[in-house]
Amino acid sequence: VFNSTELKDIEYIRSYYYNMIEFTRFDSSVGKYVGFTEYGVKNAEYWNKDQGDLAAMRAEKERYCQRGIEIWYSNYLTKSVQPYVRIRSMMPLSSHHPAMLVCSIYDFYPKQI
């Protein structure tokens, strides 16, 4: 996670998922593993006891993020596109309403919003 090229403004997160549910995460802001499920809490407790692994994970922020941040920053954060909206009226296929308003937004990031 980053919003500038400064290392202090970067957050390194490594997440572990099972069945699309995040159960454990290493977060550089916290400096250790955090569990989100019963299984994840047990993993975090176990992994946080390994000081060598914690030191390696803390170093990942600088090793992994700092190396590529200039490329990522110039390719993603400095680019912008004006989004556009299209609104149109449609007849619903199986509804008692006479019309339905559909709003579509394009070239918008992040798409989930």
PDB file as gemmi writes it, atoms N, CA and C in Angstrom:
CRYST1    1.000    1.000    1.000  90.00  90.00  90.00 P 1                      
ATOM      1  N   VAL A   1       0.862  -1.162   0.000  1.00  0.00           N  
ATOM      2  CA  VAL A   1       0.000   0.000   0.000  1.00  0.00           C  
ATOM      3  C   VAL A   1       0.902   1.215   0.000  1.00  0.00           C  
ATOM      4  N   PHE A   2       0.714   2.113  -0.947  1.00  0.00           N  
ATOM      5  CA  PHE A   2       1.575   3.280  -1.016  1.00  0.00           C  
ATOM      6  C   PHE A   2       0.829   4.446  -1.649  1.00  0.00           C  
ATOM      7  N   ASN A   3       1.249   5.653  -1.272  1.00  0.00           N  
ATOM      8  CA  ASN A   3       0.707   6.838  -1.918  1.00  0.00           C  
ATOM      9  C   ASN A   3       1.793   7.863  -2.205  1.00  0.00           C  
ATOM     10  N   SER A   4       3.057   7.470  -2.028  1.00  0.00           N  
ATOM     11  CA  SER A   4       4.187   8.308  -2.400  1.00  0.00           C  
ATOM     12  C   SER A   4       5.395   7.399  -2.579  1.00  0.00           C  
ATOM     13  N   THR A   5       6.524   7.994  -2.943  1.00  0.00           N  
ATOM     14  CA  THR A   5       7.742   7.202  -3.126  1.00  0.00           C  
ATOM     15  C   THR A   5       8.551   7.102  -1.846  1.00  0.00           C  
ATOM     16  N   GLU A   6       8.119   7.705  -0.767  1.00  0.00           N  
ATOM     17  CA  GLU A   6       8.829   7.665   0.507  1.00  0.00           C  
ATOM     18  C   GLU A   6       8.574   6.342   1.219  1.00  0.00           C  
ATOM     19  N   LEU A   7       9.646   5.701   1.716  1.00  0.00           N  
ATOM     20  CA  LEU A   7       9.523   4.418   2.385  1.00  0.00           C  
ATOM     21  C   LEU A   7       8.621   4.507   3.615  1.00  0.00           C  
ATOM     22  N   LYS A   8       8.648   5.631   4.320  1.00  0.00           N  
ATOM     23  CA  LYS A   8       7.813   5.792   5.515  1.00  0.00           C  
ATOM     24  C   LYS A   8       6.320   5.808   5.175  1.00  0.00           C  
ATOM     25  N   ASP A   9       5.979   6.108   3.936  1.00  0.00           N  
ATOM     26  CA  ASP A   9       4.576   6.170   3.512  1.00  0.00           C  
ATOM     27  C   ASP A   9       4.093   4.853   2.903  1.00  0.00           C  
ATOM     28  N   ILE A  10       4.933   3.821   2.946  1.00  0.00           N  
ATOM     29  CA  ILE A  10       4.600   2.533   2.346  1.00  0.00           C  
ATOM     30  C   ILE A  10       4.228   1.553   3.450  1.00  0.00           C  
ATOM     31  N   GLU A  11       3.215   0.754   3.193  1.00  0.00           N  
ATOM     32  CA  GLU A  11       2.815  -0.298   4.117  1.00  0.00           C  
ATOM     33  C   GLU A  11       2.920  -1.624   3.378  1.00  0.00           C  
ATOM     34  N   TYR A  12       3.703  -2.555   3.929  1.00  0.00           N  
ATOM     35  CA  TYR A  12       3.860  -3.877   3.332  1.00  0.00           C  
ATOM     36  C   TYR A  12       2.899  -4.828   4.034  1.00  0.00           C  
ATOM     37  N   ILE A  13       2.050  -5.480   3.259  1.00  0.00           N  
ATOM     38  CA  ILE A  13       1.070  -6.420   3.803  1.00  0.00           C  
ATOM     39  C   ILE A  13       1.197  -7.735   3.047  1.00  0.00           C  
ATOM     40  N   ARG A  14       1.312  -8.830   3.792  1.00  0.00           N  
ATOM     41  CA  ARG A  14       1.287 -10.166   3.197  1.00  0.00           C  
ATOM     42  C   ARG A  14       0.124 -10.899   3.853  1.00  0.00           C  
ATOM     43  N   SER A  15      -0.876 -11.237   3.055  1.00  0.00           N  
ATOM     44  CA  SER A  15      -2.091 -11.866   3.570  1.00  0.00           C  
ATOM     45  C   SER A  15      -2.140 -13.340   3.187  1.00  0.00           C  
ATOM     46  N   TYR A  16      -2.729 -14.127   4.062  1.00  0.00           N  
ATOM     47  CA  TYR A  16      -2.928 -15.556   3.852  1.00  0.00           C  
ATOM     48  C   TYR A  16      -4.428 -15.841   3.864  1.00  0.00           C  
ATOM     49  N   TYR A  17      -4.891 -16.532   2.818  1.00  0.00           N  
ATOM     50  CA  TYR A  17      -6.317 -16.795   2.639  1.00  0.00           C  
ATOM     51  C   TYR A  17      -6.582 -18.284   2.555  1.00  0.00           C  
ATOM     52  N   TYR A  18      -7.780 -18.655   2.971  1.00  0.00           N  
ATOM     53  CA  TYR A  18      -8.308 -19.996   2.746  1.00  0.00           C  
ATOM     54  C   TYR A  18      -9.796 -19.847   2.455  1.00  0.00           C  
ATOM     55  N   ASN A  19     -10.255 -20.422   1.342  1.00  0.00           N  
ATOM     56  CA  ASN A  19     -11.653 -20.284   0.912  1.00  0.00           C  
ATOM     57  C   ASN A  19     -12.080 -18.824   0.843  1.00  0.00           C  
ATOM     58  N   MET A  20     -11.207 -17.988   0.302  1.00  0.00           N  
ATOM     59  CA  MET A  20     -11.446 -16.560   0.105  1.00  0.00           C  
ATOM     60  C   MET A  20     -11.631 -15.780   1.408  1.00  0.00           C  
ATOM     61  N   ILE A  21     -11.194 -16.330   2.523  1.00  0.00           N  
ATOM     62  CA  ILE A  21     -11.269 -15.644   3.809  1.00  0.00           C  
ATOM     63  C   ILE A  21      -9.845 -15.418   4.306  1.00  0.00           C  
ATOM     64  N   GLU A  22      -9.518 -14.173   4.574  1.00  0.00           N  
ATOM     65  CA  GLU A  22      -8.196 -13.862   5.104  1.00  0.00           C  
ATOM     66  C   GLU A  22      -8.126 -14.346   6.546  1.00  0.00           C  
ATOM     67  N   PHE A  23      -7.144 -15.206   6.839  1.00  0.00           N  
ATOM     68  CA  PHE A  23      -7.044 -15.722   8.202  1.00  0.00           C  
ATOM     69  C   PHE A  23      -5.839 -15.163   8.948  1.00  0.00           C  
ATOM     70  N   THR A  24      -4.766 -14.802   8.244  1.00  0.00           N  
ATOM     71  CA  THR A  24      -3.586 -14.235   8.883  1.00  0.00           C  
ATOM     72  C   THR A  24      -2.976 -13.201   7.951  1.00  0.00           C  
ATOM     73  N   ARG A  25      -2.336 -12.188   8.552  1.00  0.00           N  
ATOM     74  CA  ARG A  25      -1.694 -11.138   7.767  1.00  0.00           C  
ATOM     75  C   ARG A  25      -0.449 -10.652   8.494  1.00  0.00           C  
ATOM     76  N   PHE A  26       0.622 -10.420   7.723  1.00  0.00           N  
ATOM     77  CA  PHE A  26       1.756  -9.676   8.260  1.00  0.00           C  
ATOM     78  C   PHE A  26       1.566  -8.247   7.806  1.00  0.00           C  
ATOM     79  N   ASP A  27       1.630  -7.316   8.732  1.00  0.00           N  
ATOM     80  CA  ASP A  27       1.424  -5.901   8.444  1.00  0.00           C  
ATOM     81  C   ASP A  27       2.645  -5.141   8.938  1.00  0.00           C  
ATOM     82  N   SER A  28       3.355  -4.459   8.030  1.00  0.00           N  
ATOM     83  CA  SER A  28       4.570  -3.751   8.429  1.00  0.00           C  
ATOM     84  C   SER A  28       4.286  -2.601   9.377  1.00  0.00           C  
ATOM     85  N   SER A  29       3.083  -2.061   9.373  1.00  0.00           N  
ATOM     86  CA  SER A  29       2.736  -0.986  10.312  1.00  0.00           C  
ATOM     87  C   SER A  29       2.671  -1.515  11.736  1.00  0.00           C  
ATOM     88  N   VAL A  30       2.235  -2.756  11.891  1.00  0.00           N  
ATOM     89  CA  VAL A  30       2.153  -3.385  13.206  1.00  0.00           C  
ATOM     90  C   VAL A  30       3.491  -4.049  13.539  1.00  0.00           C  
ATOM     91  N   GLY A  31       4.172  -4.556  12.501  1.00  0.00           N  
ATOM     92  CA  GLY A  31       5.466  -5.197  12.681  1.00  0.00           C  
ATOM     93  C   GLY A  31       5.397  -6.650  13.095  1.00  0.00           C  
ATOM     94  N   LYS A  32       4.215  -7.243  12.943  1.00  0.00           N  
ATOM     95  CA  LYS A  32       4.056  -8.651  13.305  1.00  0.00           C  
ATOM     96  C   LYS A  32       2.853  -9.224  12.567  1.00  0.00           C  
ATOM     97  N   TYR A  33       2.638 -10.532  12.760  1.00  0.00           N  
ATOM     98  CA  TYR A  33       1.483 -11.202  12.166  1.00  0.00           C  
ATOM     99  C   TYR A  33       0.247 -10.935  13.024  1.00  0.00           C  
ATOM    100  N   VAL A  34      -0.887 -10.830  12.355  1.00  0.00           N  
ATOM    101  CA  VAL A  34      -2.172 -10.616  13.022  1.00  0.00           C  
ATOM    102  C   VAL A  34      -3.136 -11.673  12.498  1.00  0.00           C  
ATOM    103  N   GLY A  35      -3.883 -12.310  13.384  1.00  0.00           N  
ATOM    104  CA  GLY A  35      -4.855 -13.325  12.984  1.00  0.00           C  
ATOM    105  C   GLY A  35      -6.261 -12.769  12.969  1.00  0.00           C  
ATOM    106  N   PHE A  36      -7.079 -13.263  12.047  1.00  0.00           N  
ATOM    107  CA  PHE A  36      -8.457 -12.789  11.913  1.00  0.00           C  
ATOM    108  C   PHE A  36      -9.489 -13.880  12.181  1.00  0.00           C  
ATOM    109  N   THR A  37      -9.060 -15.121  12.204  1.00  0.00           N  
ATOM    110  CA  THR A  37      -9.939 -16.238  12.531  1.00  0.00           C  
ATOM    111  C   THR A  37      -9.286 -17.005  13.679  1.00  0.00           C  
ATOM    112  N   GLU A  38      -9.979 -17.975  14.221  1.00  0.00           N  
ATOM    113  CA  GLU A  38      -9.403 -18.766  15.313  1.00  0.00           C  
ATOM    114  C   GLU A  38      -8.096 -19.425  14.847  1.00  0.00           C  
ATOM    115  N   TYR A  39      -8.136 -20.016  13.666  1.00  0.00           N  
ATOM    116  CA  TYR A  39      -6.941 -20.627  13.091  1.00  0.00           C  
ATOM    117  C   TYR A  39      -5.856 -19.580  12.828  1.00  0.00           C  
ATOM    118  N   GLY A  40      -6.258 -18.422  12.320  1.00  0.00           N  
ATOM    119  CA  GLY A  40      -5.314 -17.350  12.022  1.00  0.00           C  
ATOM    120  C   GLY A  40      -4.637 -16.790  13.256  1.00  0.00           C  
ATOM    121  N   VAL A  41      -5.368 -16.676  14.349  1.00  0.00           N  
ATOM    122  CA  VAL A  41      -4.789 -16.199  15.607  1.00  0.00           C  
ATOM    123  C   VAL A  41      -3.722 -17.176  16.094  1.00  0.00           C  
ATOM    124  N   LYS A  42      -4.000 -18.473  15.985  1.00  0.00           N  
ATOM    125  CA  LYS A  42      -3.012 -19.480  16.389  1.00  0.00           C  
ATOM    126  C   LYS A  42      -1.767 -19.405  15.516  1.00  0.00           C  
ATOM    127  N   ASN A  43      -1.962 -19.238  14.197  1.00  0.00           N  
ATOM    128  CA  ASN A  43      -0.823 -19.075  13.289  1.00  0.00           C  
ATOM    129  C   ASN A  43      -0.004 -17.854  13.668  1.00  0.00           C  
ATOM    130  N   ALA A  44      -0.671 -16.734  13.892  1.00  0.00           N  
ATOM    131  CA  ALA A  44       0.019 -15.488  14.218  1.00  0.00           C  
ATOM    132  C   ALA A  44       0.834 -15.636  15.501  1.00  0.00           C  
ATOM    133  N   GLU A  45       0.244 -16.252  16.512  1.00  0.00           N  
ATOM    134  CA  GLU A  45       0.971 -16.458  17.766  1.00  0.00           C  
ATOM    135  C   GLU A  45       2.226 -17.290  17.533  1.00  0.00           C  
ATOM    136  N   TYR A  46       2.096 -18.350  16.761  1.00  0.00           N  
ATOM    137  CA  TYR A  46       3.224 -19.236  16.485  1.00  0.00           C  
ATOM    138  C   TYR A  46       4.300 -18.510  15.663  1.00  0.00           C  
ATOM    139  N   TRP A  47       3.890 -17.833  14.577  1.00  0.00           N  
ATOM    140  CA  TRP A  47       4.835 -17.162  13.693  1.00  0.00           C  
ATOM    141  C   TRP A  47       5.512 -15.981  14.372  1.00  0.00           C  
ATOM    142  N   ASN A  48       4.811 -15.295  15.265  1.00  0.00           N  
ATOM    143  CA  ASN A  48       5.394 -14.143  15.951  1.00  0.00           C  
ATOM    144  C   ASN A  48       6.486 -14.549  16.942  1.00  0.00           C  
ATOM    145  N   LYS A  49       6.559 -15.823  17.304  1.00  0.00           N  
ATOM    146  CA  LYS A  49       7.613 -16.303  18.200  1.00  0.00           C  
ATOM    147  C   LYS A  49       8.946 -16.459  17.474  1.00  0.00           C  
ATOM    148  N   ASP A  50       8.912 -16.556  16.156  1.00  0.00           N  
ATOM    149  CA  ASP A  50      10.118 -16.745  15.352  1.00  0.00           C  
ATOM    150  C   ASP A  50      10.714 -15.375  15.009  1.00  0.00           C  
ATOM    151  N   GLN A  51      11.680 -14.924  15.794  1.00  0.00           N  
ATOM    152  CA  GLN A  51      12.258 -13.591  15.618  1.00  0.00           C  
ATOM    153  C   GLN A  51      12.987 -13.448  14.277  1.00  0.00           C  
ATOM    154  N   GLY A  52      13.556 -14.537  13.780  1.00  0.00           N  
ATOM    155  CA  GLY A  52      14.221 -14.493  12.481  1.00  0.00           C  
ATOM    156  C   GLY A  52      13.237 -14.234  11.354  1.00  0.00           C  
ATOM    157  N   ASP A  53      12.093 -14.914  11.404  1.00  0.00           N  
ATOM    158  CA  ASP A  53      11.062 -14.717  10.390  1.00  0.00           C  
ATOM    159  C   ASP A  53      10.494 -13.299  10.476  1.00  0.00           C  
ATOM    160  N   LEU A  54      10.262 -12.813  11.677  1.00  0.00           N  
ATOM    161  CA  LEU A  54       9.750 -11.448  11.838  1.00  0.00           C  
ATOM    162  C   LEU A  54      10.723 -10.424  11.268  1.00  0.00           C  
ATOM    163  N   ALA A  55      12.017 -10.609  11.533  1.00  0.00           N  
ATOM    164  CA  ALA A  55      13.024  -9.685  10.998  1.00  0.00           C  
ATOM    165  C   ALA A  55      13.022  -9.723   9.468  1.00  0.00           C  
ATOM    166  N   ALA A  56      12.900 -10.913   8.904  1.00  0.00           N  
ATOM    167  CA  ALA A  56      12.859 -11.054   7.441  1.00  0.00           C  
ATOM    168  C   ALA A  56      11.622 -10.378   6.862  1.00  0.00           C  
ATOM    169  N   MET A  57      10.483 -10.563   7.505  1.00  0.00           N  
ATOM    170  CA  MET A  57       9.246  -9.941   7.009  1.00  0.00           C  
ATOM    171  C   MET A  57       9.322  -8.417   7.119  1.00  0.00           C  
ATOM    172  N   ARG A  58       9.903  -7.921   8.196  1.00  0.00           N  
ATOM    173  CA  ARG A  58      10.049  -6.464   8.352  1.00  0.00           C  
ATOM    174  C   ARG A  58      10.969  -5.896   7.273  1.00  0.00           C  
ATOM    175  N   ALA A  59      11.970  -6.668   6.864  1.00  0.00           N  
ATOM    176  CA  ALA A  59      12.904  -6.221   5.829  1.00  0.00           C  
ATOM    177  C   ALA A  59      12.270  -6.256   4.436  1.00  0.00           C  
ATOM    178  N   GLU A  60      11.194  -7.016   4.254  1.00  0.00           N  
ATOM    179  CA  GLU A  60      10.530  -7.114   2.952  1.00  0.00           C  
ATOM    180  C   GLU A  60      10.019  -5.762   2.476  1.00  0.00           C  
ATOM    181  N   LYS A  61       9.597  -4.932   3.385  1.00  0.00           N  
ATOM    182  CA  LYS A  61       9.095  -3.601   3.007  1.00  0.00           C  
ATOM    183  C   LYS A  61      10.162  -2.853   2.218  1.00  0.00           C  
ATOM    184  N   GLU A  62      11.370  -2.858   2.739  1.00  0.00           N  
ATOM    185  CA  GLU A  62      12.448  -2.152   2.047  1.00  0.00           C  
ATOM    186  C   GLU A  62      12.925  -2.916   0.819  1.00  0.00           C  
ATOM    187  N   ARG A  63      13.114  -4.236   0.952  1.00  0.00           N  
ATOM    188  CA  ARG A  63      13.636  -5.031  -0.154  1.00  0.00           C  
ATOM    189  C   ARG A  63      12.677  -5.069  -1.339  1.00  0.00           C  
ATOM    190  N   TYR A  64      11.423  -5.371  -1.067  1.00  0.00           N  
ATOM    191  CA  TYR A  64      10.453  -5.570  -2.140  1.00  0.00           C  
ATOM    192  C   TYR A  64       9.826  -4.255  -2.609  1.00  0.00           C  
ATOM    193  N   CYS A  65       9.365  -3.465  -1.674  1.00  0.00           N  
ATOM    194  CA  CYS A  65       8.617  -2.257  -2.034  1.00  0.00           C  
ATOM    195  C   CYS A  65       9.518  -1.141  -2.553  1.00  0.00           C  
ATOM    196  N   GLN A  66      10.609  -0.869  -1.830  1.00  0.00           N  
ATOM    197  CA  GLN A  66      11.456   0.250  -2.222  1.00  0.00           C  
ATOM    198  C   GLN A  66      12.059   0.051  -3.601  1.00  0.00           C  
ATOM    199  N   ARG A  67      12.355  -1.192  -3.938  1.00  0.00           N  
ATOM    200  CA  ARG A  67      12.966  -1.493  -5.235  1.00  0.00           C  
ATOM    201  C   ARG A  67      12.041  -1.133  -6.396  1.00  0.00           C  
ATOM    202  N   GLY A  68      10.760  -1.422  -6.250  1.00  0.00           N  
ATOM    203  CA  GLY A  68       9.848  -1.208  -7.373  1.00  0.00           C  
ATOM    204  C   GLY A  68       8.989   0.030  -7.279  1.00  0.00           C  
ATOM    205  N   ILE A  69       9.112   0.791  -6.202  1.00  0.00           N  
ATOM    206  CA  ILE A  69       8.184   1.891  -5.983  1.00  0.00           C  
ATOM    207  C   ILE A  69       8.269   2.965  -7.068  1.00  0.00           C  
ATOM    208  N   GLU A  70       9.455   3.250  -7.570  1.00  0.00           N  
ATOM    209  CA  GLU A  70       9.563   4.279  -8.601  1.00  0.00           C  
ATOM    210  C   GLU A  70       8.820   3.865  -9.863  1.00  0.00           C  
ATOM    211  N   ILE A  71       8.918   2.587 -10.210  1.00  0.00           N  
ATOM    212  CA  ILE A  71       8.210   2.086 -11.397  1.00  0.00           C  
ATOM    213  C   ILE A  71       6.708   2.106 -11.146  1.00  0.00           C  
ATOM    214  N   TRP A  72       6.274   1.571  -9.996  1.00  0.00           N  
ATOM    215  CA  TRP A  72       4.851   1.523  -9.696  1.00  0.00           C  
ATOM    216  C   TRP A  72       4.273   2.923  -9.581  1.00  0.00           C  
ATOM    217  N   TYR A  73       4.984   3.799  -8.921  1.00  0.00           N  
ATOM    218  CA  TYR A  73       4.483   5.165  -8.715  1.00  0.00           C  
ATOM    219  C   TYR A  73       4.282   5.858 -10.054  1.00  0.00           C  
ATOM    220  N   SER A  74       5.290   5.750 -10.939  1.00  0.00           N  
ATOM    221  CA  SER A  74       5.177   6.437 -12.225  1.00  0.00           C  
ATOM    222  C   SER A  74       4.116   5.800 -13.120  1.00  0.00           C  
ATOM    223  N   ASN A  75       3.865   4.500 -12.954  1.00  0.00           N  
ATOM    224  CA  ASN A  75       2.884   3.821 -13.800  1.00  0.00           C  
ATOM    225  C   ASN A  75       1.455   3.914 -13.280  1.00  0.00           C  
ATOM    226  N   TYR A  76       1.275   4.105 -11.979  1.00  0.00           N  
ATOM    227  CA  TYR A  76      -0.074   4.071 -11.424  1.00  0.00           C  
ATOM    228  C   TYR A  76      -0.529   5.388 -10.815  1.00  0.00           C  
ATOM    229  N   LEU A  77       0.238   5.936  -9.916  1.00  0.00           N  
ATOM    230  CA  LEU A  77      -0.243   7.093  -9.169  1.00  0.00           C  
ATOM    231  C   LEU A  77      -0.171   8.400  -9.936  1.00  0.00           C  
ATOM    232  N   THR A  78       0.642   8.469 -10.954  1.00  0.00           N  
ATOM    233  CA  THR A  78       0.742   9.720 -11.701  1.00  0.00           C  
ATOM    234  C   THR A  78      -0.206   9.758 -12.897  1.00  0.00           C  
ATOM    235  N   LYS A  79      -0.935   8.692 -13.110  1.00  0.00           N  
ATOM    236  CA  LYS A  79      -1.867   8.626 -14.241  1.00  0.00           C  
ATOM    237  C   LYS A  79      -3.295   8.881 -13.755  1.00  0.00           C  
ATOM    238  N   SER A  80      -4.031   9.577 -14.557  1.00  0.00           N  
ATOM    239  CA  SER A  80      -5.447   9.747 -14.239  1.00  0.00           C  
ATOM    240  C   SER A  80      -6.238   9.851 -15.540  1.00  0.00           C  
ATOM    241  N   VAL A  81      -7.446   9.377 -15.475  1.00  0.00           N  
ATOM    242  CA  VAL A  81      -8.346   9.413 -16.621  1.00  0.00           C  
ATOM    243  C   VAL A  81      -9.670   9.967 -16.124  1.00  0.00           C  
ATOM    244  N   GLN A  82     -10.247  10.850 -16.870  1.00  0.00           N  
ATOM    245  CA  GLN A  82     -11.532  11.415 -16.511  1.00  0.00           C  
ATOM    246  C   GLN A  82     -12.610  10.338 -16.675  1.00  0.00           C  
ATOM    247  N   PRO A  83     -13.276   9.940 -15.585  1.00  0.00           N  
ATOM    248  CA  PRO A  83     -14.341   8.943 -15.726  1.00  0.00           C  
ATOM    249  C   PRO A  83     -15.542   9.554 -16.445  1.00  0.00           C  
ATOM    250  N   TYR A  84     -16.359   8.687 -17.024  1.00  0.00           N  
ATOM    251  CA  TYR A  84     -17.578   9.196 -17.646  1.00  0.00           C  
ATOM    252  C   TYR A  84     -18.746   8.304 -17.255  1.00  0.00           C  
ATOM    253  N   VAL A  85     -19.918   8.892 -17.268  1.00  0.00           N  
ATOM    254  CA  VAL A  85     -21.133   8.221 -16.820  1.00  0.00           C  
ATOM    255  C   VAL A  85     -22.125   8.187 -17.972  1.00  0.00           C  
ATOM    256  N   ARG A  86     -22.813   7.058 -18.103  1.00  0.00           N  
ATOM    257  CA  ARG A  86     -23.869   6.930 -19.104  1.00  0.00           C  
ATOM    258  C   ARG A  86     -25.146   6.522 -18.370  1.00  0.00           C  
ATOM    259  N   ILE A  87     -26.196   7.268 -18.540  1.00  0.00           N  
ATOM    260  CA  ILE A  87     -27.491   6.956 -17.928  1.00  0.00           C  
ATOM    261  C   ILE A  87     -28.479   6.712 -19.049  1.00  0.00           C  
ATOM    262  N   ARG A  88     -29.227   5.620 -18.930  1.00  0.00           N  
ATOM    263  CA  ARG A  88     -30.216   5.309 -19.964  1.00  0.00           C  
ATOM    264  C   ARG A  88     -31.428   4.643 -19.330  1.00  0.00           C  
ATOM    265  N   SER A  89     -32.517   4.759 -19.998  1.00  0.00           N  
ATOM    266  CA  SER A  89     -33.759   4.166 -19.534  1.00  0.00           C  
ATOM    267  C   SER A  89     -33.974   2.848 -20.274  1.00  0.00           C  
ATOM    268  N   MET A  90     -34.347   1.814 -19.514  1.00  0.00           N  
ATOM    269  CA  MET A  90     -34.574   0.500 -20.118  1.00  0.00           C  
ATOM    270  C   MET A  90     -35.913  -0.046 -19.640  1.00  0.00           C  
ATOM    271  N   MET A  91     -36.496  -0.898 -20.440  1.00  0.00           N  
ATOM    272  CA  MET A  91     -37.702  -1.600 -20.028  1.00  0.00           C  
ATOM    273  C   MET A  91     -37.269  -2.883 -19.337  1.00  0.00           C  
ATOM    274  N   PRO A  92     -37.619  -3.074 -18.067  1.00  0.00           N  
ATOM    275  CA  PRO A  92     -37.239  -4.313 -17.393  1.00  0.00           C  
ATOM    276  C   PRO A  92     -37.954  -5.518 -18.013  1.00  0.00           C  
ATOM    277  N   LEU A  93     -37.275  -6.659 -18.034  1.00  0.00           N  
ATOM    278  CA  LEU A  93     -37.829  -7.854 -18.659  1.00  0.00           C  
ATOM    279  C   LEU A  93     -38.998  -8.434 -17.877  1.00  0.00           C  
ATOM    280  N   SER A  94     -38.863  -8.518 -16.573  1.00  0.00           N  
ATOM    281  CA  SER A  94     -39.938  -9.125 -15.790  1.00  0.00           C  
ATOM    282  C   SER A  94     -40.250  -8.251 -14.577  1.00  0.00           C  
ATOM    283  N   SER A  95     -40.884  -7.155 -14.844  1.00  0.00           N  
ATOM    284  CA  SER A  95     -41.215  -6.248 -13.747  1.00  0.00           C  
ATOM    285  C   SER A  95     -42.518  -5.538 -14.064  1.00  0.00           C  
ATOM    286  N   HIS A  96     -43.159  -5.054 -13.025  1.00  0.00           N  
ATOM    287  CA  HIS A  96     -44.404  -4.315 -13.199  1.00  0.00           C  
ATOM    288  C   HIS A  96     -44.151  -2.831 -13.371  1.00  0.00           C  
ATOM    289  N   HIS A  97     -42.889  -2.426 -13.281  1.00  0.00           N  
ATOM    290  CA  HIS A  97     -42.544  -1.017 -13.452  1.00  0.00           C  
ATOM    291  C   HIS A  97     -42.402  -0.706 -14.936  1.00  0.00           C  
ATOM    292  N   PRO A  98     -42.807   0.482 -15.366  1.00  0.00           N  
ATOM    293  CA  PRO A  98     -42.755   0.827 -16.789  1.00  0.00           C  
ATOM    294  C   PRO A  98     -41.335   1.040 -17.311  1.00  0.00           C  
ATOM    295  N   ALA A  99     -40.390   1.435 -16.434  1.00  0.00           N  
ATOM    296  CA  ALA A  99     -39.024   1.682 -16.905  1.00  0.00           C  
ATOM    297  C   ALA A  99     -38.047   1.511 -15.748  1.00  0.00           C  
ATOM    298  N   MET A 100     -36.810   1.367 -16.115  1.00  0.00           N  
ATOM    299  CA  MET A 100     -35.760   1.206 -15.116  1.00  0.00           C  
ATOM    300  C   MET A 100     -34.598   2.098 -15.542  1.00  0.00           C  
ATOM    301  N   LEU A 101     -34.006   2.815 -14.600  1.00  0.00           N  
ATOM    302  CA  LEU A 101     -32.880   3.691 -14.881  1.00  0.00           C  
ATOM    303  C   LEU A 101     -31.588   2.938 -14.595  1.00  0.00           C  
ATOM    304  N   VAL A 102     -30.687   2.884 -15.572  1.00  0.00           N  
ATOM    305  CA  VAL A 102     -29.420   2.191 -15.434  1.00  0.00           C  
ATOM    306  C   VAL A 102     -28.297   3.213 -15.495  1.00  0.00           C  
ATOM    307  N   CYS A 103     -27.418   3.177 -14.511  1.00  0.00           N  
ATOM    308  CA  CYS A 103     -26.285   4.100 -14.463  1.00  0.00           C  
ATOM    309  C   CYS A 103     -25.010   3.271 -14.556  1.00  0.00           C  
ATOM    310  N   SER A 104     -24.192   3.542 -15.552  1.00  0.00           N  
ATOM    311  CA  SER A 104     -22.931   2.831 -15.740  1.00  0.00           C  
ATOM    312  C   SER A 104     -21.787   3.832 -15.687  1.00  0.00           C  
ATOM    313  N   ILE A 105     -20.743   3.496 -14.933  1.00  0.00           N  
ATOM    314  CA  ILE A 105     -19.578   4.368 -14.826  1.00  0.00           C  
ATOM    315  C   ILE A 105     -18.383   3.622 -15.394  1.00  0.00           C  
ATOM    316  N   TYR A 106     -17.626   4.288 -16.255  1.00  0.00           N  
ATOM    317  CA  TYR A 106     -16.494   3.666 -16.933  1.00  0.00           C  
ATOM    318  C   TYR A 106     -15.197   4.386 -16.604  1.00  0.00           C  
ATOM    319  N   ASP A 107     -14.094   3.665 -16.750  1.00  0.00           N  
ATOM    320  CA  ASP A 107     -12.751   4.201 -16.500  1.00  0.00           C  
ATOM    321  C   ASP A 107     -12.621   4.767 -15.101  1.00  0.00           C  
ATOM    322  N   PHE A 108     -13.118   4.003 -14.134  1.00  0.00           N  
ATOM    323  CA  PHE A 108     -13.083   4.427 -12.740  1.00  0.00           C  
ATOM    324  C   PHE A 108     -12.293   3.418 -11.940  1.00  0.00           C  
ATOM    325  N   TYR A 109     -11.433   3.896 -11.046  1.00  0.00           N  
ATOM    326  CA  TYR A 109     -10.629   2.998 -10.221  1.00  0.00           C  
ATOM    327  C   TYR A 109     -10.743   3.442  -8.779  1.00  0.00           C  
ATOM    328  N   PRO A 110     -10.896   2.536  -7.847  1.00  0.00           N  
ATOM    329  CA  PRO A 110     -11.003   1.088  -8.006  1.00  0.00           C  
ATOM    330  C   PRO A 110     -12.398   0.695  -8.465  1.00  0.00           C  
ATOM    331  N   LYS A 111     -12.460  -0.359  -9.238  1.00  0.00           N  
ATOM    332  CA  LYS A 111     -13.722  -0.776  -9.837  1.00  0.00           C  
ATOM    333  C   LYS A 111     -14.776  -1.160  -8.828  1.00  0.00           C  
ATOM    334  N   GLN A 112     -14.366  -1.625  -7.609  1.00  0.00           N  
ATOM    335  CA  GLN A 112     -15.344  -2.039  -6.604  1.00  0.00           C  
ATOM    336  C   GLN A 112     -16.232  -0.869  -6.192  1.00  0.00           C  
ATOM    337  N   ILE A 113     -15.711   0.326  -6.232  1.00  0.00           N  
ATOM    338  CA  ILE A 113     -16.514   1.485  -5.846  1.00  0.00           C  
ATOM    339  C   ILE A 113     -17.498   1.773  -6.943  1.00  0.00           C  
TER     340      ILE A 113                                                      
END                                                                             
